[in-house]
Amino acid sequence: MKLLSKLAFILMFSLWLSSCNQQSGEKPQETKDTVAKKEVTAKKPEGPIVILNWGPNFTKAGQDFNVQENGESALWFNVQNGTRNTVVYWDTQQLVSNSDTLATVITASVPKNLYRKPGDVRLHLRDTLTGNTSMNVVFIIN
């Protein structure tokens, strides 16, 4: 009987303690997912993603371009209606992409194997949460 009383006391104390935390007005800690969802709901783009300017738009086959500190080539896009969830597609392949805090500049790393051979490559941007996309632009590999 004493064990049952102790368990009941612990349960009641735990419930009381959890209600105190809820009443204190503390906000739960935000994760990357909740922050991204907040940004999407806070900034609802009106219309498709619009590429205002971008670069570089060509290279020679096998020649690195816009080389970053890590040695990778990169593309940049100045956009309208972008979000922090906007990514760059090289034809049908999604590239590792990043955006500035206002989502007006989107960048993407381009693996060397993608520009080894000459050809025209269709690039477009896509918001992974809303599905909004941009029109295609063409990257030329001579």
Residue pairs with C-beta under 8 A, 6 or more apart in sequence:
30 38
36 84
36 85
36 129
37 129
39 83
39 84
40 83
40 84
40 85
40 129
40 130
43 83
43 103
45 81
45 82
45 83
45 127
45 130
45 132
46 81
47 81
47 132
48 81
48 132
48 133
48 134
48 135
49 79
49 80
49 81
49 82
49 86
49 125
49 126
49 127
49 132
49 133
49 134
50 79
50 80
50 81
50 134
50 135
51 77
51 78
51 79
51 125
51 134
51 135
51 137
52 78
52 79
52 80
53 77
53 78
54 75
54 76
54 77
54 78
54 123
54 137
55 66
55 75
55 76
56 65
56 66
56 75
57 137
57 138
57 139
57 140
58 139
58 140
58 141
58 142
59 65
59 73
59 115
59 139
59 140
59 141
59 142
60 141
60 142
61 115
61 116
61 117
61 118
61 141
61 142
62 112
62 115
62 116
63 115
64 71
64 73
64 112
65 73
65 110
65 115
66 73
66 74
66 75
66 76
67 73
67 74
68 74
68 109
70 109
72 109
72 110
72 111
73 109
73 110
73 112
73 115
74 107
74 108
74 109
74 110
75 88
75 95
75 107
75 108
75 110
75 123
75 139
76 105
76 106
76 107
77 88
77 105
77 106
77 107
77 108
77 125
78 104
78 105
79 86
79 103
79 104
79 105
79 106
79 125
79 134
80 104
81 132
82 99
82 103
82 104
82 106
82 125
82 127
83 99
83 103
83 127
83 129
83 130
84 99
84 101
84 103
85 127
85 128
85 129
85 130
86 97
86 99
86 103
86 106
86 125
86 126
86 127
86 128
87 94
87 95
87 97
87 106
87 108
87 125
87 126
87 127
87 128
88 94
88 95
88 97
88 106
88 107
88 108
88 123
88 124
88 125
89 95
89 123
89 124
89 125
89 126
90 108
90 110
90 114
90 121
90 123
90 139
91 121
91 122
93 114
94 126
95 108
95 109
95 110
96 108
96 109
97 106
97 107
97 108
98 106
98 107
98 108
99 105
99 106
99 107
106 125
114 121
115 121
115 141
117 141
118 141
118 142
119 141
120 138
120 139
120 140
120 141
121 138
121 139
121 140
121 141
122 136
122 137
122 138
123 136
123 137
123 138
123 139
124 133
124 134
124 135
124 136
124 137
125 133
125 134
126 132
126 133
126 134
127 133
